[in-house]
Amino acid sequence: MKISRKASYGLSALAALARHPGGCSVRSLAQEEHLPEDYLEKILQHLKRGGFVVSEKGVRGGYMLAKPPHTITSWDIIEILDGGFKEAVRPAFSGILSPCPVLTHCQTKSVWEQLESAMKNTLSRVTLADLVPQAVHMKQPHPHSERI
């Protein structure tokens, strides 16, 4: 269960966009969140293809959320950017071909699966609206009604 830097940056970027209902340039977003601009641009393009942000080109261009913050969960972002959780990392057993060289290794698998499920459930309940101050997302315009 590992969350990538890509997903972490994506979550930070979308939370920042939720604080800027009118949108924000990649440069401003990168500076505000202390993220590498080129990498952030790639992440935002991925999120755009996933329907989470829209962009506008030009001098006043930038990105804004494509959906209201309360409809985007932390899990949505991890799933689009990382493909969900990768299989839980278990200790490697060198030279042993069996995935369960000792019976207890198979028995403990359910512990990791329960942990993974609990994390997914928690992340599915936390929305971008939960990550920004109430006063900010009260001003959130209707998606696409106001461009940057």
C-alpha positions in Angstrom: 0.0 0.0 0.0 2.0 2.9 -1.3 0.7 6.2 -2.4 3.0 7.7 -5.0 4.5 11.2 -5.1 2.3 11.7 -8.2 -0.9 11.1 -6.2 0.3 13.1 -3.3 1.1 16.1 -5.6 -2.2 15.6 -7.4 -4.1 15.7 -4.1 -2.3 18.9 -3.0 -2.9 20.5 -6.4 -6.6 19.8 -6.4 -7.0 21.0 -2.8 -5.3 24.2 -3.9 -7.6 24.5 -6.9 -10.5 24.1 -4.5 -9.2 27.1 -2.7 -9.1 29.1 -5.9 -12.6 28.7 -7.4 -11.8 31.0 -10.3 -8.8 28.8 -11.3 -5.1 29.1 -11.2 -2.1 29.0 -13.5 0.3 26.0 -13.3 3.1 28.4 -12.3 1.1 29.9 -9.4 -0.1 26.5 -8.3 3.5 25.1 -8.4 4.8 28.1 -6.4 2.0 28.0 -3.8 2.3 24.3 -3.2 6.1 24.1 -3.6 5.8 21.5 -6.4 8.0 21.1 -9.6 6.1 23.0 -12.3 6.9 20.6 -15.2 5.8 17.5 -13.2 2.7 19.3 -12.0 1.7 20.1 -15.5 1.9 16.4 -16.4 -0.2 15.5 -13.4 -2.8 18.1 -14.2 -3.0 16.8 -17.8 -3.7 13.4 -16.4 -6.4 14.8 -14.1 -7.9 16.7 -17.1 -8.2 13.4 -19.1 -9.9 11.9 -16.0 -12.4 14.8 -15.9 -11.3 16.3 -12.7 -10.0 19.6 -14.0 -10.6 21.9 -17.0 -8.0 24.2 -18.6 -8.0 27.3 -20.6 -5.1 28.4 -22.7 -3.7 31.9 -23.1 -2.4 34.8 -21.0 -5.2 34.4 -18.4 -5.3 30.6 -18.8 -4.9 28.0 -16.1 -6.7 25.1 -14.5 -9.9 24.9 -12.4 -11.9 22.1 -10.9 -14.3 20.5 -13.4 -16.6 19.3 -10.5 -17.6 20.7 -7.2 -15.1 20.0 -4.4 -17.5 18.0 -2.4 -17.8 15.4 -5.2 -14.1 14.6 -5.6 -12.7 12.2 -3.0 -9.1 11.6 -2.0 -9.6 8.0 -3.3 -10.8 9.3 -6.7 -7.5 11.1 -7.0 -5.3 8.2 -5.9 -7.3 5.8 -8.2 -6.9 8.0 -11.3 -3.2 8.8 -10.7 -2.0 5.5 -9.2 -4.6 3.0 -10.3 -5.6 2.5 -6.6 -3.3 0.8 -4.2 -0.7 -1.6 -5.4 -0.7 -5.0 -3.6 0.5 -4.6 -0.1 4.3 -5.0 0.2 5.0 -8.1 2.2 8.5 -9.3 3.2 10.5 -11.0 0.4 11.6 -14.6 0.9 14.8 -15.1 -1.1 15.1 -18.5 -2.8 11.6 -19.6 -2.0 9.1 -19.9 -4.9 6.0 -20.4 -2.9 4.0 -17.2 -2.1 3.3 -18.8 1.3 6.5 -20.6 2.4 5.2 -20.7 5.9 1.5 -21.2 6.7 1.4 -18.1 8.9 2.4 -15.9 5.9 -0.9 -16.8 4.1 -2.9 -16.4 7.3 -1.6 -12.9 7.8 -2.6 -11.9 4.3 -6.1 -11.0 5.6 -4.6 -8.4 7.9 -3.1 -6.5 5.0 -6.3 -6.8 3.0 -8.4 -5.4 5.9 -5.9 -2.5 6.3 -6.1 -1.8 2.6 -9.9 -1.8 2.7 -10.1 0.5 5.7 -7.7 2.9 4.0 -9.8 2.9 0.8 -13.0 3.5 2.8 -11.5 6.4 4.7 -10.1 8.0 1.6 -13.4 7.6 -0.1 -15.1 9.7 2.6 -12.6 12.6 2.5 -13.5 15.1 -0.2 -11.7 18.2 -1.5 -14.3 20.2 0.3 -13.1 18.7 3.6 -9.6 19.8 2.9 -10.3 23.6 2.4 -11.7 26.1 4.8 -15.5 26.4 4.7 -15.4 30.1 3.6 -13.5 29.2 0.5 -15.7 26.5 -1.0 -18.9 28.5 -0.2 -17.7 30.8 -3.0 -17.2 27.9 -5.5 -18.9 28.9 -8.8 -20.8 26.4 -10.7 -18.4 24.3 -12.8 -17.7 25.9 -16.2 -19.8 28.9 -15.5 -16.8 31.2 -15.0 -13.5 30.7 -16.8 -10.1 32.0 -15.7 
